[in-house]
């Protein structure tokens, strides 16, 4: 084999090596994308608690940039991001006052499981699979709709034009989160049975 043939053979092997490396890198990138997509939590919403917390990340945004509380952001992350929902999320004060959830206490150790169970139940009561912004609700009228858990929500406006849901007043309305519309409420939307289950045995001063 002469020198020219040897050089051609080396060039051929070198080109094949580069092509092989590029193929391996491409396959690895493809596998990473597929695995990432499979790890996105599918929200199986209902009365039962949703074991999604292992795949969720808590949004750490300052209060000035984000009108939702830590627990409110967790509720939004439990929803499918490619579908439109309206969610009546309790304010941070309501989470503490009505559900005894505090971000510095309830998301630590074993308490985290209980916190996610409560939040997922609240989501089932307060999310509806459609867009309902404040302009959709007529003044002096009422819109009824079923939440994800089947709990009926009665949405209206009081004499001052404030959005009301089952007697709970809104604090902020029409917040957009992707395809979702969020209304921040001064209270928790829930049925009587769940309300009784989260009531404290004695009064707690906040």
DAWOQUI-V728215 format. One record per residue. N is the residue number from 1. PSI is psi in degrees with one decimal (999 if undefined). D_LAST is the distance of its C-alpha to the last C-alpha in whole Angstrom. Layout:
BEGIN
N_PSI_D_LAST ; N_PSI_D_LAST
END
This chain:
BEGIN
1_123.4_89 ; 2_172.9_90 ; 3_-36.8_87 ; 4_-41.5_87 ; 5_-37.9_86 ; 6_-42.8_84 ; 7_-40.9_82 ; 8_-39.3_81 ; 9_-42.1_80 ; 10_-43.2_77 ; 11_-38.8_76 ; 12_-45.5_76 ; 13_-39.1_74 ; 14_-43.7_72 ; 15_-40.2_71 ; 16_-36.3_70 ; 17_-44.1_68 ; 18_-43.0_66 ; 19_-39.8_66 ; 20_-43.8_64 ; 21_-43.8_62 ; 22_-39.0_60 ; 23_-44.0_60 ; 24_-44.6_58 ; 25_-41.9_56 ; 26_-43.0_56 ; 27_-41.1_55 ; 28_-44.1_52 ; 29_-40.9_50 ; 30_-42.6_51 ; 31_-39.0_49 ; 32_-43.5_46 ; 33_-44.9_46 ; 34_-45.1_46 ; 35_-39.8_44 ; 36_-40.8_41 ; 37_-37.3_42 ; 38_-23.8_42 ; 39_-6.9_38 ; 40_125.2_37 ; 41_132.2_34 ; 42_123.0_36 ; 43_112.9_33 ; 44_89.6_34 ; 45_146.1_31 ; 46_-164.9_31 ; 47_-29.1_29 ; 48_151.7_29 ; 49_141.5_27 ; 50_119.7_29 ; 51_63.4_29 ; 52_-6.6_29 ; 53_-21.5_27 ; 54_-25.1_30 ; 55_5.2_31 ; 56_147.8_28 ; 57_133.5_27 ; 58_128.6_24 ; 59_125.4_25 ; 60_87.4_24 ; 61_143.9_24 ; 62_153.2_22 ; 63_-29.0_20 ; 64_-32.2_23 ; 65_-20.9_25 ; 66_115.6_23 ; 67_-7.3_21 ; 68_150.8_20 ; 69_173.7_17 ; 70_-45.1_18 ; 71_-34.5_18 ; 72_-42.3_20 ; 73_-36.3_22 ; 74_-38.8_23 ; 75_-44.3_23 ; 76_-39.4_26 ; 77_-19.6_28 ; 78_-14.5_28 ; 79_149.1_30 ; 80_128.8_34 ; 81_-13.2_34 ; 82_3.1_38 ; 83_152.4_37 ; 84_129.6_35 ; 85_154.9_32 ; 86_131.0_30 ; 87_130.6_26 ; 88_92.9_23 ; 89_133.2_20 ; 90_147.3_17 ; 91_169.5_15 ; 92_-38.2_13 ; 93_-41.1_10 ; 94_-38.2_11 ; 95_-42.0_12 ; 96_-46.6_8 ; 97_-45.5_7 ; 98_-26.6_11 ; 99_-4.4_12 ; 100_36.7_9 ; 101_125.0_11 ; 102_128.4_11 ; 103_-28.8_14 ; 104_-9.6_14 ; 105_-40.4_14 ; 106_-12.5_15 ; 107_29.7_18 ; 108_131.3_19 ; 109_-136.5_22 ; 110_-20.4_22 ; 111_-21.1_19 ; 112_-40.4_20 ; 113_-43.8_23 ; 114_-39.8_20 ; 115_-44.7_18 ; 116_-36.6_22 ; 117_-43.2_22 ; 118_-45.9_19 ; 119_-40.2_20 ; 120_-35.1_24 ; 121_-43.2_23 ; 122_-39.6_21 ; 123_-41.7_24 ; 124_-34.5_26 ; 125_-30.0_25 ; 126_5.0_24 ; 127_137.4_27 ; 128_142.7_31 ; 129_54.7_34 ; 130_165.3_35 ; 131_126.0_34 ; 132_90.1_33 ; 133_171.0_32 ; 134_-30.7_31 ; 135_-21.1_35 ; 136_-26.2_36 ; 137_117.4_34 ; 138_145.9_36 ; 139_129.4_35 ; 140_-2.1_35 ; 141_-176.5_36 ; 142_139.1_34 ; 143_127.0_34 ; 144_141.1_34 ; 145_155.2_33 ; 146_134.9_33 ; 147_178.4_30 ; 148_-29.8_31 ; 149_-2.6_30 ; 150_0.3_32 ; 151_130.0_29 ; 152_129.5_30 ; 153_134.9_29 ; 154_109.3_30 ; 155_128.4_29 ; 156_-177.2_30 ; 157_139.7_29 ; 158_-175.4_28 ; 159_-23.9_31 ; 160_1.3_29 ; 161_10.2_30 ; 162_133.2_26 ; 163_134.3_26 ; 164_139.3_25 ; 165_113.8_25 ; 166_39.7_25 ; 167_-2.1_23 ; 168_128.5_20 ; 169_151.2_21 ; 170_151.8_21 ; 171_-40.4_20 ; 172_145.7_23 ; 173_162.8_26 ; 174_41.7_29 ; 175_127.3_28 ; 176_131.6_30 ; 177_88.2_30 ; 178_-123.0_34 ; 179_-2.6_35 ; 180_149.7_31 ; 181_130.7_30 ; 182_133.2_26 ; 183_126.4_24 ; 184_125.9_20 ; 185_148.2_19 ; 186_56.1_16 ; 187_179.3_15 ; 188_129.7_17 ; 189_117.0_20 ; 190_160.7_21 ; 191_171.4_24 ; 192_-36.4_23 ; 193_-46.1_24 ; 194_-37.0_21 ; 195_-40.8_18 ; 196_-34.1_19 ; 197_-25.8_19 ; 198_-2.7_16 ; 199_136.0_14 ; 200_155.8_13 ; 201_-19.8_15 ; 202_162.5_13 ; 203_135.5_9 ; 204_126.9_6 ; 205_122.9_4 ; 206_999_0
END
